[in-house]
């Protein structure tokens, strides 16, 4: 029988990296903020390892950053507190009403200007009168 490969579990990582820095936040980060956090962890950890975990409790969500030394975890916590990263705005999800209205207006300008609006409406009516399903269901 071959030797079984060991698994690097969260518990093993927590034993190797017992020192913790923490960000309290439930909302997602913008991509640029995620990259900044990652780069700062790599910079602080230098040649040693670090680990990032997310969790939730009844009152709030959080991200933990595990390091091999107290000094590295303290440096990360200092950066978290100084940078204010926990309070930065979350990424925008979806279009605002203004963006949707501008897109609709641009679409109507194109459809009317190119003469496509008439063809689109006629094709839609033919499908409905033929008894086909609603065009958005296709």
C-alpha positions as CSV (number, residue, x, y, z in Angstrom):
1,X,0.0,0.0,0.0
2,X,1.1,3.5,-0.8
3,X,1.6,6.2,1.7
4,X,-1.5,8.4,2.2
5,X,-0.8,12.1,1.4
6,X,-1.5,14.4,4.4
7,X,-4.2,17.0,4.1
8,X,-3.6,20.6,5.1
9,X,-6.8,21.3,7.0
10,X,-7.9,24.5,8.5
11,X,-7.1,23.1,12.0
12,X,-3.5,22.3,10.8
13,X,-3.2,25.9,9.4
14,X,-4.5,27.4,12.7
15,X,-1.9,25.4,14.7
16,X,0.9,26.6,12.4
17,X,-0.4,30.2,12.2
18,X,-1.9,31.0,15.6
19,X,-1.7,34.8,15.3
20,X,-4.8,36.6,13.9
21,X,-5.7,39.9,12.4
22,X,-9.4,40.6,11.8
23,X,-11.7,42.7,9.5
24,X,-15.3,43.0,10.7
25,X,-17.5,43.3,7.6
26,X,-20.4,41.5,5.9
27,X,-20.5,43.2,2.5
28,X,-18.3,42.1,-0.3
29,X,-15.2,44.1,-1.2
30,X,-14.5,45.7,-4.6
31,X,-12.0,43.8,-6.7
32,X,-9.3,46.5,-6.2
33,X,-9.8,46.3,-2.4
34,X,-9.5,42.5,-2.5
35,X,-6.2,42.9,-4.4
36,X,-4.9,45.4,-1.9
37,X,-5.7,43.1,1.0
38,X,-4.0,40.2,-0.8
39,X,-0.9,42.3,-1.6
40,X,-0.6,43.6,1.9
41,X,-0.9,40.0,3.3
42,X,1.9,38.8,1.0
43,X,4.0,41.8,1.9
44,X,3.7,41.3,5.6
45,X,4.0,37.6,5.5
46,X,7.2,37.9,3.3
47,X,8.7,34.5,2.9
48,X,6.5,32.8,5.5
49,X,2.9,31.7,4.9
50,X,-0.5,33.3,5.8
51,X,-4.1,32.2,5.5
52,X,-7.3,34.1,5.0
53,X,-10.7,32.8,6.3
54,X,-14.2,34.2,6.3
55,X,-16.9,33.6,8.9
56,X,-20.1,34.8,10.3
57,X,-21.7,35.1,13.7
58,X,-25.1,36.3,14.8
59,X,-24.0,40.0,15.0
60,X,-21.6,40.3,12.0
61,X,-19.4,38.8,9.4
62,X,-15.6,38.9,9.5
63,X,-12.4,37.9,7.7
64,X,-9.5,36.4,9.6
65,X,-5.9,36.6,8.5
66,X,-3.6,34.0,10.1
67,X,0.1,34.6,10.4
68,X,3.1,32.7,11.9
69,X,4.2,35.5,14.2
70,X,2.5,38.0,16.5
71,X,4.4,40.8,14.9
72,X,3.1,40.0,11.4
73,X,-0.5,39.7,12.7
74,X,-0.1,43.0,14.5
75,X,1.3,44.7,11.4
76,X,-1.7,43.5,9.4
77,X,-4.2,44.6,12.1
78,X,-2.5,48.0,12.2
79,X,-2.8,48.3,8.4
80,X,-6.5,47.2,8.5
81,X,-7.2,49.9,11.1
82,X,-5.2,52.6,9.5
83,X,-6.4,52.0,5.9
84,X,-10.1,52.0,6.9
85,X,-10.6,49.1,4.4
86,X,-13.5,47.7,6.5
87,X,-15.5,50.9,5.9
88,X,-14.9,51.3,2.1
89,X,-18.0,51.1,-0.1
90,X,-19.1,47.8,-1.5
91,X,-19.1,47.1,-5.2
92,X,-22.1,48.4,-7.1
93,X,-24.4,45.5,-8.0
94,X,-26.5,46.0,-11.2
95,X,-27.5,49.1,-13.0
96,X,-28.8,52.2,-11.3
97,X,-32.2,53.6,-12.5
98,X,-30.3,56.4,-14.4
99,X,-28.0,53.9,-16.2
100,X,-31.0,51.8,-17.2
101,X,-32.9,54.8,-18.5
102,X,-29.8,56.0,-20.5
103,X,-29.4,52.5,-22.0
104,X,-33.1,52.3,-22.9
105,X,-32.9,55.7,-24.5
106,X,-29.8,54.8,-26.5
107,X,-31.5,51.6,-27.6
108,X,-34.6,53.4,-28.7
109,X,-32.6,56.0,-30.6
110,X,-30.8,53.2,-32.5
111,X,-34.0,51.2,-33.2
112,X,-35.9,54.3,-34.5
113,X,-32.8,55.7,-36.3
114,X,-32.0,52.5,-38.1
115,X,-35.6,51.5,-38.9
116,X,-35.2,48.3,-36.9
117,X,-38.0,49.2,-34.4
118,X,-40.7,48.5,-37.0
119,X,-39.2,45.1,-38.0
120,X,-38.8,44.1,-34.4
121,X,-42.4,44.9,-33.5
122,X,-43.8,43.2,-36.6
123,X,-41.7,40.0,-35.9
124,X,-42.9,40.0,-32.3
125,X,-46.6,40.4,-33.4
126,X,-46.3,37.6,-35.9
127,X,-44.9,35.2,-33.2
128,X,-47.7,36.1,-30.8
129,X,-50.5,35.8,-33.4
130,X,-49.1,32.5,-34.5
131,X,-49.7,31.2,-31.0
132,X,-46.0,30.8,-30.1
133,X,-44.8,31.3,-26.6
134,X,-43.9,34.8,-25.4
135,X,-40.8,35.9,-27.2
136,X,-38.9,36.5,-23.9
137,X,-39.5,32.8,-23.0
138,X,-37.6,31.6,-26.1
